[in-house]
């Protein structure tokens, strides 16, 4: 009990001193899962890892690539009994986009039979401007609802008591979005949260992850929370692509020269072709209507 109390006392201090997301991380990583980028330093204004081509050049570096491919990736691939695929998540607006694209191309060549899911993270405002409800298809996942329902202070006759009820309610919710294709999945367990999770949750959330009518004082991080996620595809992704293309067209000659540097630099002709490709990709979403 004393150890738990000691850890709880340190949490507010962690909120004040944390500077990067990994400060909140409680996972114990295998040493081979961490790849250090020695050419760039976090928050270095003089040498930013800001360009797509910088990421491509990094992956082309012989030492970096050998370390990534032979010492790390293949180690875990050989540990797999049945390799299904690869999931990549990276910023889409800096050097990690180029690094992620290069890794994806490498995986396509080396593992042509395995699936690859590459998710790009964009600026929050850009995503908000492109949110839509006129979807082509969607996939939703709901987890932890059945367990949380057992702690709700409601009339027993109104309480959800079976997974089938959760599935029915979730499917009804998804049907409120006009999408011809919809899939859903229910996970029994809530999303687990460690005690080092930042204090960003509503103070009215109790230890079971449920919203109450009163504030929890002192703040107690729940062990888990019910969670819903929805992957949504819409014709209005065209708006997102066009929003990305706008600043590209207005890039000055000085910045364009920065993109031209390095072995993977973009020549002016390639740069113009990239803008045309963005326009074609945006127009392709018109055909989904």
Backbone bond lengths (Angstrom), bond angles and torsions (degrees), N, CA, C in turn:
res aa  C-N    CA-C-N  psi(-1)  N-CA   C-N-CA  omega(-1)  CA-C   N-CA-C  phi
1 X - - - 1.464 - - 1.528 110.30 -
2 X 1.347 116.82 -41.16 1.457 119.70 -178.57 1.524 111.20 -65.31
3 X 1.348 117.04 -36.69 1.465 120.40 178.67 1.519 110.25 -65.18
4 X 1.350 116.32 -43.13 1.462 120.92 178.94 1.513 110.58 -61.55
5 X 1.328 117.00 -43.51 1.461 120.34 179.62 1.521 110.78 -64.31
6 X 1.324 116.44 -38.15 1.455 120.31 179.21 1.525 110.72 -63.57
7 X 1.329 116.57 -41.87 1.459 120.29 179.09 1.524 111.07 -65.78
8 X 1.330 116.87 -39.93 1.461 120.35 179.37 1.525 111.05 -63.68
9 X 1.341 117.01 -35.89 1.456 120.48 179.60 1.527 111.88 -66.29
10 X 1.323 116.52 -27.50 1.465 120.91 -177.72 1.521 113.00 -83.24
11 X 1.344 117.21 -14.58 1.466 119.58 -175.02 1.521 113.01 -62.63
12 X 1.344 120.65 -46.94 1.465 118.82 178.02 1.526 112.53 -58.63
13 X 1.340 116.54 -36.72 1.457 120.11 178.09 1.525 110.63 -63.75
14 X 1.335 116.86 -38.23 1.454 121.16 178.34 1.520 110.49 -63.56
15 X 1.326 118.11 -39.62 1.465 121.87 177.90 1.524 111.38 -60.41
16 X 1.327 116.72 -34.59 1.456 120.79 -177.17 1.523 112.84 -81.62
17 X 1.320 117.27 -29.10 1.465 120.23 -172.83 1.520 114.10 -100.58
18 X 1.341 118.29 -15.86 1.465 121.08 -177.69 1.524 110.29 -65.27
19 X 1.326 116.61 137.42 1.465 121.15 179.86 1.523 112.49 -120.31
20 X 1.332 118.15 -23.30 1.462 122.16 177.64 1.528 108.27 -134.97
21 X 1.352 115.77 162.18 1.464 120.04 -174.11 1.523 112.51 -59.90
22 X 1.337 117.16 -32.42 1.457 119.66 -176.23 1.528 112.58 -68.28
23 X 1.347 117.69 -14.58 1.463 119.92 176.16 1.526 111.22 -63.70
24 X 1.329 116.14 -27.43 1.462 120.71 -179.97 1.529 112.42 -90.58
25 X 1.301 115.83 -1.44 1.458 120.08 -172.57 1.524 111.29 -77.91
26 X 1.315 114.97 131.23 1.455 119.43 178.91 1.530 111.29 -112.07
27 X 1.319 117.20 2.22 1.452 120.51 -179.48 1.527 110.40 -71.89
28 X 1.305 115.93 146.98 1.452 121.51 174.98 1.525 107.51 -102.24
29 X 1.323 115.92 105.39 1.447 120.74 -175.38 1.524 111.79 -83.61
30 X 1.319 114.44 145.03 1.457 119.54 169.84 1.533 107.51 -66.69
31 X 1.322 119.16 139.46 1.472 120.55 -177.17 1.522 113.94 -54.38
32 X 1.322 117.76 -29.02 1.461 120.29 -177.51 1.532 113.07 -82.55
33 X 1.337 118.18 -3.64 1.468 119.50 179.10 1.526 112.42 -86.80
34 X 1.320 117.65 -13.08 1.455 121.48 -177.81 1.524 110.62 -101.18
35 X 1.343 115.91 121.99 1.466 121.04 178.50 1.520 108.04 -113.39
36 X 1.314 116.49 118.66 1.464 121.12 -178.58 1.524 110.35 -88.45
37 X 1.340 115.77 130.04 1.460 121.37 175.04 1.531 107.21 -94.49
38 X 1.291 116.96 100.58 1.456 121.80 -172.99 1.526 113.05 -78.06
39 X 1.331 116.95 -21.02 1.464 119.83 -176.42 1.520 113.03 -75.23
40 X 1.338 117.11 -17.05 1.464 120.59 -176.54 1.521 110.00 -134.25
41 X 1.344 115.22 151.56 1.457 121.69 -179.88 1.521 109.37 -122.75
42 X 1.323 116.58 142.28 1.459 121.18 -179.93 1.534 110.88 -59.07
43 X 1.349 116.41 133.37 1.471 123.93 176.42 1.522 113.34 65.02
44 X 1.329 117.45 24.82 1.461 121.31 176.19 1.531 108.60 -87.76
45 X 1.322 117.62 104.53 1.463 122.19 -175.88 1.526 112.12 -69.62
46 X 1.314 117.91 -23.74 1.462 121.09 -177.20 1.526 112.46 -83.69
47 X 1.307 116.96 -24.53 1.471 120.88 -177.56 1.522 109.22 -138.51
48 X 1.323 116.67 73.67 1.455 122.08 -174.40 1.522 111.36 -82.87
49 X 1.311 114.77 144.44 1.472 121.82 173.48 1.524 106.70 -90.82
50 X 1.342 115.58 71.67 1.469 120.32 -165.40 1.518 114.66 -112.88
51 X 1.324 118.93 -12.86 1.458 120.54 -172.48 1.528 111.65 -112.01
52 X 1.331 114.97 145.49 1.456 122.29 177.82 1.525 110.78 -55.08
53 X 1.336 116.07 -43.99 1.466 120.51 -177.11 1.522 112.37 -67.46
54 X 1.337 117.69 -25.94 1.462 119.98 176.22 1.527 110.44 -65.49
55 X 1.320 115.60 -38.36 1.465 119.76 177.00 1.516 111.76 -65.62
56 X 1.333 116.54 -39.16 1.461 120.02 177.04 1.529 111.19 -64.63
57 X 1.331 116.20 -42.79 1.465 120.14 178.95 1.529 111.10 -64.00
58 X 1.325 116.35 -36.50 1.462 119.97 179.66 1.527 110.56 -62.45
59 X 1.329 116.78 -44.94 1.464 119.88 -178.86 1.530 110.99 -69.42
60 X 1.345 116.65 -25.41 1.460 120.69 178.60 1.524 112.04 -78.24
61 X 1.344 116.94 -15.28 1.466 120.24 178.40 1.530 109.18 -63.77
62 X 1.324 116.14 126.32 1.463 121.33 -172.76 1.525 112.64 -59.25
63 X 1.322 117.64 -44.25 1.465 120.82 -178.27 1.520 111.45 -66.52
64 X 1.347 116.42 -44.53 1.462 120.10 -179.67 1.525 110.05 -62.72
65 X 1.335 115.88 -45.94 1.463 119.63 -175.85 1.524 111.90 -65.84
66 X 1.325 116.61 -41.05 1.464 119.07 178.83 1.515 110.87 -63.47
67 X 1.333 116.92 -42.29 1.458 120.92 178.78 1.524 111.17 -63.06
68 X 1.347 115.99 -42.70 1.462 120.12 -178.14 1.526 111.80 -69.05
69 X 1.334 116.30 -47.60 1.458 120.64 -173.56 1.526 112.43 -75.53
70 X 1.311 116.51 -52.83 1.460 120.17 -170.70 1.520 113.82 -84.87
71 X 1.347 116.55 -39.94 1.459 119.78 -173.94 1.529 113.16 -87.24
72 X 1.326 117.16 -22.65 1.464 119.29 -172.96 1.524 113.07 -120.54
73 X 1.334 116.90 -63.64 1.463 119.25 -175.62 1.519 112.40 -58.46
74 X 1.307 117.28 -52.28 1.464 120.14 -176.62 1.526 112.23 -65.21
75 X 1.314 116.83 -28.33 1.469 119.83 176.99 1.525 110.18 -59.27
76 X 1.346 117.02 -45.90 1.463 120.48 -177.37 1.531 111.82 -78.98
77 X 1.333 117.04 -31.84 1.464 120.08 177.04 1.529 110.17 -62.16
78 X 1.319 116.09 -42.91 1.464 120.27 -179.52 1.523 112.23 -70.13
79 X 1.341 116.85 -20.30 1.462 120.71 177.26 1.526 112.29 -79.27
80 X 1.335 117.00 -15.89 1.465 121.29 -177.31 1.520 111.11 -79.65
81 X 1.328 116.26 132.70 1.465 120.50 174.83 1.527 110.75 -75.96
82 X 1.329 115.70 -37.19 1.467 120.34 -179.59 1.529 108.09 -146.38
83 X 1.319 115.73 92.70 1.454 120.84 -177.84 1.524 110.43 -71.17
84 X 1.338 117.48 122.46 1.465 121.84 -178.19 1.522 112.45 -96.94
85 X 1.316 117.92 -38.12 1.456 119.06 -177.80 1.511 111.82 173.29
86 X 1.339 115.20 -168.87 1.453 122.03 -176.81 1.525 109.87 -131.93
87 X 1.327 116.83 138.38 1.458 122.98 173.81 1.523 109.08 -114.19
88 X 1.334 116.62 126.09 1.459 121.25 179.21 1.525 109.01 -120.84
89 X 1.326 116.83 132.87 1.458 122.80 175.31 1.526 107.58 -129.54
90 X 1.337 116.80 124.65 1.462 119.77 -176.73 1.521 110.15 -154.02
91 X 1.332 115.98 154.91 1.463 120.33 172.95 1.523 108.79 -58.62
92 X 1.333 115.67 140.53 1.465 120.48 -177.83 1.523 112.71 -100.51
93 X 1.329 117.19 3.61 1.467 119.61 -172.98 1.525 113.32 -125.73
94 X 1.346 117.53 18.65 1.468 119.17 177.99 1.527 109.57 -148.14
95 X 1.310 117.06 -160.65 1.452 120.60 -176.27 1.516 114.19 -63.44
96 X 1.330 117.18 -26.11 1.460 119.30 179.35 1.526 112.08 -66.38
97 X 1.340 116.83 -22.84 1.465 119.92 175.85 1.529 109.86 -65.48
98 X 1.330 117.17 -45.69 1.455 120.65 178.20 1.517 112.23 -66.15
99 X 1.325 116.72 -38.64 1.464 121.05 177.56 1.523 110.17 -64.04
100 X 1.336 116.49 -44.36 1.460 121.01 179.48 1.525 111.39 -64.00
101 X 1.330 116.79 -41.33 1.465 120.45 178.68 1.525 111.05 -63.29
102 X 1.327 116.79 -41.04 1.461 120.66 179.43 1.520 111.52 -66.43
103 X 1.326 116.44 -40.44 1.466 120.48 178.14 1.525 109.80 -64.93
104 X 1.340 116.71 -39.35 1.460 120.18 178.72 1.524 111.09 -62.00
105 X 1.314 116.98 -44.38 1.468 120.86 178.38 1.533 110.62 -61.58
106 X 1.324 116.02 -40.89 1.467 120.03 178.80 1.526 110.84 -63.36
107 X 1.339 116.78 -44.21 1.463 120.57 -179.68 1.523 111.38 -64.60
108 X 1.335 117.17 -37.18 1.457 120.76 177.73 1.527 111.51 -62.11
109 X 1.322 116.13 -36.90 1.467 120.18 -179.73 1.526 112.03 -75.73
110 X 1.339 115.98 -41.18 1.460 120.16 -174.51 1.526 113.32 -84.18
111 X 1.341 116.80 -29.57 1.472 120.87 -177.01 1.530 109.30 -131.03
112 X 1.337 117.92 65.92 1.467 121.25 -173.83 1.528 114.87 -64.35
113 X 1.329 117.31 -20.33 1.466 120.25 -177.38 1.525 112.78 -92.76
114 X 1.317 117.60 -6.18 1.469 120.68 -178.12 1.520 111.29 -99.73
115 X 1.321 115.94 146.89 1.460 120.95 179.66 1.517 110.74 -76.79
116 X 1.345 115.89 152.14 1.459 122.39 178.95 1.524 108.47 -134.95
117 X 1.313 117.21 124.03 1.460 122.65 175.89 1.519 108.20 -113.92
118 X 1.328 116.52 116.53 1.459 122.02 -178.50 1.528 108.75 -114.95
119 X 1.324 117.22 116.54 1.459 122.76 -177.58 1.523 109.38 -110.98
120 X 1.329 116.60 121.68 1.450 121.39 178.41 1.517 111.60 -95.65
121 X 1.324 117.91 134.38 1.465 123.10 179.89 1.521 109.22 -96.56
122 X 1.343 116.24 124.11 1.456 121.73 -176.62 1.520 111.08 -110.24
123 X 1.326 114.90 170.41 1.453 121.48 174.51 1.524 109.87 -59.36
124 X 1.333 116.44 138.54 1.461 121.57 -175.39 1.526 111.79 -59.11
125 X 1.324 118.64 -42.47 1.455 121.16 -178.56 1.521 110.95 -64.80
126 X 1.327 116.81 -36.20 1.454 120.36 179.93 1.522 110.36 -65.47
127 X 1.324 116.80 -40.33 1.452 120.63 179.43 1.515 111.02 -68.54
128 X 1.339 117.31 -41.66 1.458 120.59 -179.46 1.521 111.59 -60.76
129 X 1.317 117.66 -36.84 1.464 121.17 -179.01 1.524 111.35 -69.25
130 X 1.343 116.68 -18.99 1.457 120.01 -175.34 1.526 112.63 -107.37
131 X 1.336 118.32 5.57 1.449 119.99 177.71 1.523 109.94 -66.36
132 X 1.327 116.04 141.15 1.460 120.05 -176.78 1.522 109.51 -149.17
133 X 1.324 114.71 162.85 1.458 120.53 178.02 1.524 111.55 -116.55
134 X 1.333 117.48 -4.40 1.458 120.06 179.87 1.518 108.92 -89.60
135 X 1.337 117.02 69.73 1.448 121.46 -170.30 1.511 114.68 -81.40
136 X 1.342 115.26 154.39 1.456 122.43 171.48 1.524 108.43 -88.21
137 X 1.319 115.68 -42.66 1.453 120.88 -178.95 1.513 110.07 -156.65
138 X 1.322 116.06 158.43 1.451 119.51 179.84 1.519 109.68 -154.95
139 X 1.336 114.45 152.67 1.457 121.07 175.83 1.523 107.62 -134.54
140 X 1.318 116.83 125.82 1.457 120.87 -176.72 1.518 111.90 -119.82
141 X 1.340 115.21 146.65 1.461 121.84 176.47 1.520 108.24 -128.91
142 X 1.313 116.19 129.99 1.464 122.37 179.26 1.520 107.54 -123.46
143 X 1.335 116.69 126.88 1.453 118.76 -177.72 1.527 111.82 -134.71
144 X 1.340 114.60 146.19 1.457 121.25 173.15 1.506 116.24 81.75
145 X 1.345 118.22 2.56 1.468 120.21 -175.48 1.522 111.78 -71.29
146 X 1.322 117.24 -42.88 1.458 119.89 -176.67 1.524 111.52 -62.83
147 X 1.333 116.79 -42.76 1.466 120.00 178.76 1.511 111.95 -66.63
148 X 1.342 116.57 -39.66 1.460 120.30 179.99 1.521 111.54 -67.29
149 X 1.321 116.62 -31.78 1.470 120.40 -178.27 1.527 111.97 -63.26
150 X 1.327 116.59 -26.02 1.468 119.69 -179.30 1.524 111.64 -68.81
151 X 1.344 117.03 -18.88 1.470 121.21 -178.20 1.529 112.77 -100.87
152 X 1.321 117.00 -3.33 1.461 120.00 -178.63 1.524 111.69 -73.00
153 X 1.349 115.31 139.37 1.454 121.14 177.83 1.529 109.19 -89.70
154 X 1.314 115.87 77.02 1.462 121.12 -179.24 1.518 109.17 -131.13
155 X 1.317 114.85 169.78 1.451 120.89 176.06 1.530 108.45 -60.34
156 X 1.343 118.24 129.15 1.472 120.29 -178.74 1.518 113.38 -53.77
157 X 1.324 117.77 -29.48 1.465 120.52 -179.21 1.525 111.68 -72.38
158 X 1.351 117.16 -17.84 1.457 120.99 -179.45 1.529 112.66 -101.04
159 X 1.305 117.09 -4.41 1.460 120.82 -175.40 1.522 110.95 -77.51
160 X 1.332 116.07 140.89 1.461 121.64 175.34 1.525 108.40 -75.68
161 X 1.317 116.26 126.68 1.463 119.92 -174.21 1.526 113.88 -121.87
162 X 1.322 118.81 -4.01 1.454 119.70 -177.83 1.523 111.22 -141.55
163 X 1.318 114.87 156.24 1.460 121.13 178.67 1.524 110.48 -65.16
164 X 1.344 116.22 -31.45 1.462 120.54 179.13 1.530 110.92 -63.99
165 X 1.335 116.81 -37.04 1.461 120.41 177.09 1.523 110.93 -65.56
166 X 1.333 116.37 -41.17 1.458 120.38 178.12 1.525 110.45 -62.50
167 X 1.324 115.68 -44.63 1.463 120.66 -179.93 1.525 110.98 -61.85
168 X 1.314 116.70 -43.71 1.466 120.94 -179.03 1.529 111.16 -63.85
169 X 1.325 116.71 -43.86 1.466 120.42 -179.51 1.527 111.06 -66.55
170 X 1.330 116.29 -39.67 1.466 120.08 -179.10 1.530 111.10 -67.85
171 X 1.319 116.45 -42.44 1.461 120.05 178.21 1.526 110.94 -63.53
172 X 1.332 116.28 -35.89 1.463 120.22 177.48 1.530 110.51 -65.31
173 X 1.339 116.11 -39.32 1.461 120.00 177.19 1.526 110.76 -63.81
174 X 1.329 117.46 -47.05 1.458 120.89 -179.08 1.529 111.30 -62.68
175 X 1.328 116.76 -31.73 1.463 119.66 -179.19 1.526 112.21 -69.75
176 X 1.347 117.50 -13.36 1.469 120.19 177.98 1.523 111.40 -73.25
177 X 1.333 116.82 -13.93 1.465 121.23 175.87 1.520 108.31 -98.14
178 X 1.338 118.47 122.93 1.463 121.29 -176.07 1.524 112.48 -69.05
179 X 1.328 115.94 83.60 1.461 121.22 -179.65 1.520 109.07 -128.87
180 X 1.343 117.64 127.69 1.464 119.89 -178.69 1.519 113.48 -69.54
181 X 1.337 117.44 -20.41 1.461 121.59 -179.25 1.521 108.79 -124.02
182 X 1.328 117.21 123.57 1.466 120.74 179.86 1.527 109.41 -145.23
183 X 1.311 115.72 133.64 1.460 122.19 176.44 1.525 108.08 -131.40
184 X 1.318 116.63 151.86 1.455 119.45 -179.63 1.521 110.41 -144.58
185 X 1.328 114.99 159.02 1.461 121.47 177.71 1.520 108.55 -144.65
186 X 1.331 116.73 144.60 1.457 122.84 179.64 1.525 109.02 -116.49
187 X 1.335 115.98 129.08 1.464 122.00 177.06 1.522 107.72 -114.93
188 X 1.316 116.94 129.84 1.464 120.96 -174.27 1.524 113.19 -67.68
189 X 1.321 117.71 -42.53 1.461 120.64 -172.80 1.522 111.84 -82.79
190 X 1.331 118.58 146.44 1.466 121.21 176.57 1.524 110.87 -73.33
191 X 1.331 115.41 168.53 1.459 119.89 177.21 1.527 108.61 -73.79
192 X 1.345 119.00 118.08 1.469 120.47 -176.06 1.525 111.97 -70.71
193 X 1.326 116.10 143.36 1.459 122.42 178.87 1.524 108.61 -128.77
194 X 1.319 116.59 132.41 1.458 120.37 178.99 1.529 109.27 -85.88
195 X 1.332 116.18 164.45 1.465 120.85 -178.08 1.525 112.06 -69.48
196 X 1.355 117.38 -14.42 1.461 119.81 178.28 1.524 112.34 -90.88
197 X 1.344 117.34 5.70 1.458 120.25 178.44 1.524 109.58 -62.77
198 X 1.358 118.48 136.02 1.466 119.76 -177.43 1.529 112.06 -59.84
199 X 1.315 116.88 150.11 1.472 122.40 -175.43 1.532 110.62 -80.93
200 X 1.320 115.99 65.30 1.461 121.38 -178.39 1.519 112.18 -107.50
201 X 1.329 116.79 -3.09 1.461 119.99 -178.68 1.523 110.58 -79.61
202 X 1.309 114.99 154.69 1.459 121.46 177.49 1.537 109.78 -56.17
203 X 1.326 118.73 130.64 1.477 120.56 -179.00 1.521 112.94 -64.68
204 X 1.327 117.65 -11.73 1.463 121.09 177.57 1.531 112.46 -85.15
205 X 1.322 117.60 0.44 1.464 120.90 178.44 1.524 109.11 -84.35
206 X 1.333 116.17 128.66 1.459 120.15 -176.85 1.532 110.89 -88.82
207 X 1.321 116.12 -173.95 1.461 121.27 -175.44 1.526 113.03 -67.00
208 X 1.344 117.06 -17.33 1.460 121.38 177.82 1.526 112.82 -91.87
209 X 1.342 116.54 0.63 1.458 119.89 -179.78 1.511 113.45 83.83
210 X 1.333 117.92 15.11 1.461 122.04 -179.17 1.527 110.83 -103.15
211 X 1.334 116.32 145.53 1.455 121.42 176.96 1.522 109.20 -79.71
212 X 1.336 116.52 128.77 1.457 122.08 -179.25 1.532 110.11 -114.96
213 X 1.319 116.25 178.66 1.469 121.45 179.99 1.522 112.39 -88.04
214 X 1.313 117.95 -2.64 1.455 120.44 -177.45 1.529 109.87 -133.26
215 X 1.311 116.28 157.49 1.458 122.20 179.86 1.527 110.27 -78.19
216 X 1.320 115.43 141.49 1.457 120.70 176.74 1.530 108.92 -87.22
217 X 1.341 116.58 112.22 1.466 121.60 -177.41 1.530 109.49 -126.11
218 X 1.327 119.23 127.14 1.475 125.87 -7.87 1.519 111.25 -69.91
219 X 1.328 115.21 167.66 1.458 120.18 -177.63 1.532 110.40 -60.77
220 X 1.328 115.15 131.59 1.460 121.48 177.72 1.523 108.47 -123.90
221 X 1.305 116.33 121.61 1.459 120.45 179.49 1.523 108.80 -73.46
222 X 1.328 118.41 123.52 1.469 120.04 179.72 1.525 110.96 -67.29
223 X 1.329 115.55 153.78 1.460 119.83 178.96 1.518 111.59 -71.71
224 X 1.325 116.11 -23.98 1.458 121.10 179.43 1.514 109.98 -168.19
225 X 1.320 117.25 160.20 1.458 121.43 179.41 1.519 109.96 -134.55
226 X 1.332 116.80 143.78 1.457 119.41 171.57 1.525 109.11 -62.92
227 X 1.312 117.19 146.83 1.458 120.04 -172.10 1.521 110.65 -146.60
228 X 1.324 114.91 140.84 1.460 120.47 172.94 1.515 109.23 -124.99
229 X 1.321 117.06 133.29 1.453 122.18 174.15 1.523 108.45 -126.43
230 X 1.335 115.55 148.96 1.461 119.62 -178.76 1.523 109.66 -142.13
231 X 1.316 116.28 120.07 1.463 122.46 174.98 1.516 107.44 -92.77
232 X 1.325 116.25 120.76 1.469 121.82 -168.35 1.520 110.29 -125.59
233 X 1.324 116.58 130.99 1.452 122.04 176.13 1.518 108.87 -115.95
234 X 1.329 116.44 132.61 1.459 120.15 -172.67 1.522 110.90 -143.89
235 X 1.342 117.47 151.26 1.474 120.03 173.28 1.525 112.14 -59.74
236 X 1.344 116.88 -23.33 1.459 119.94 -177.64 1.530 112.51 -77.06
237 X 1.333 116.57 3.00 1.462 118.45 169.37 1.523 108.88 -61.48
238 X 1.331 115.23 -22.90 1.470 119.44 175.23 1.530 110.02 -56.28
239 X 1.338 116.64 -39.81 1.467 120.23 178.58 1.528 111.10 -62.47
240 X 1.346 115.66 -39.67 1.465 120.23 179.25 1.526 110.63 -62.37
241 X 1.320 116.84 -46.38 1.466 120.85 -179.05 1.520 110.86 -64.02
242 X 1.337 116.35 -40.85 1.462 119.52 179.36 1.518 111.00 -66.16
243 X 1.343 117.80 -34.91 1.465 120.98 176.50 1.532 110.99 -65.54
244 X 1.344 116.11 -34.93 1.461 120.07 176.71 1.523 110.19 -68.68
245 X 1.334 116.65 -37.77 1.468 120.96 -175.10 1.531 112.80 -72.52
246 X 1.326 117.16 -27.60 1.472 119.92 -176.11 1.527 112.53 -58.03
247 X 1.336 119.22 -54.41 1.472 118.12 -179.85 1.524 112.79 -66.42
248 X 1.340 117.19 -25.72 1.466 119.80 178.53 1.530 110.22 -63.97
249 X 1.330 115.97 -40.97 1.476 119.97 -179.17 1.527 111.84 -66.92
250 X 1.325 116.78 -25.81 1.468 120.10 -175.88 1.524 113.50 -96.52
251 X 1.326 117.29 9.61 1.465 120.64 -179.91 1.525 110.13 -64.53
252 X 1.305 115.98 132.66 1.459 120.92 -178.38 1.530 110.86 -75.38
253 X 1.345 115.03 166.11 1.459 120.05 -179.95 1.523 111.51 -62.86
254 X 1.341 116.51 -35.58 1.464 119.92 -179.55 1.517 111.27 -63.11
255 X 1.330 116.13 -45.32 1.467 119.62 179.67 1.525 110.42 -70.41
256 X 1.330 116.79 -36.53 1.460 120.27 177.72 1.519 111.03 -59.24
257 X 1.317 116.33 -35.43 1.466 120.64 178.14 1.529 111.33 -65.12
258 X 1.339 116.23 -32.27 1.460 119.72 177.65 1.527 110.42 -65.06
259 X 1.340 116.11 -37.80 1.457 120.50 178.02 1.522 111.52 -67.35
260 X 1.321 117.61 -24.18 1.459 121.63 -177.28 1.523 112.83 -81.14
261 X 1.330 117.46 -11.21 1.455 120.86 -177.80 1.522 111.40 -75.98
262 X 1.318 115.54 156.39 1.456 120.70 176.73 1.520 112.86 86.40
263 X 1.333 114.95 168.57 1.458 120.25 -178.54 1.520 112.45 -65.71
264 X 1.331 117.07 -26.12 1.462 120.92 -179.19 1.523 111.88 -106.01
265 X 1.320 116.79 20.23 1.459 120.40 -179.41 1.522 112.58 -62.86
266 X 1.326 114.94 152.39 1.468 121.66 -179.12 1.517 110.08 -92.60
267 X 1.321 116.20 120.28 1.461 120.12 171.46 1.513 108.54 -71.83
268 X 1.343 116.77 162.99 1.458 120.55 -177.18 1.522 111.21 -57.83
269 X 1.321 117.91 -39.28 1.460 120.60 179.34 1.523 111.06 -64.51
270 X 1.339 116.63 -42.03 1.464 120.45 178.28 1.525 111.05 -65.16
271 X 1.331 115.50 -36.38 1.466 120.29 179.11 1.526 110.50 -62.92
272 X 1.322 116.52 -45.47 1.459 120.27 178.48 1.526 111.33 -64.97
273 X 1.326 115.69 -37.63 1.470 119.50 178.15 1.524 110.22 -64.36
274 X 1.320 117.76 -36.03 1.454 121.11 178.87 1.525 110.98 -63.08
275 X 1.331 116.99 -41.29 1.459 120.85 178.05 1.529 110.18 -63.47
276 X 1.329 117.20 -41.98 1.465 120.88 177.86 1.529 111.01 -62.82
277 X 1.327 116.40 -39.02 1.469 120.08 178.71 1.526 111.28 -64.54
278 X 1.331 116.65 -37.43 1.473 119.87 176.92 1.521 110.80 -63.30
279 X 1.329 116.64 -40.90 1.466 120.64 178.54 1.531 110.85 -64.27
280 X 1.330 116.49 -41.39 1.464 119.93 179.50 1.528 111.20 -66.37
281 X 1.335 116.09 -39.13 1.456 119.86 178.34 1.527 110.51 -64.40
282 X 1.326 116.95 -41.58 1.466 120.52 178.39 1.523 110.83 -62.94
283 X 1.328 116.82 -43.64 1.463 120.56 -179.58 1.520 112.28 -65.29
284 X 1.340 117.09 -27.63 1.461 120.62 -178.23 1.531 111.50 -62.05
285 X 1.340 116.75 -28.09 1.463 119.47 -178.99 1.526 113.20 -73.72
286 X 1.351 116.92 -12.79 1.455 118.90 173.99 1.526 111.47 -65.50
287 X 1.317 116.67 -28.45 1.462 121.15 -175.98 1.524 112.55 -75.99
288 X 1.345 117.19 -9.28 1.460 119.86 179.56 1.513 112.03 -80.65
289 X 1.332 117.18 -13.45 1.457 119.69 -177.67 1.516 111.15 -72.36
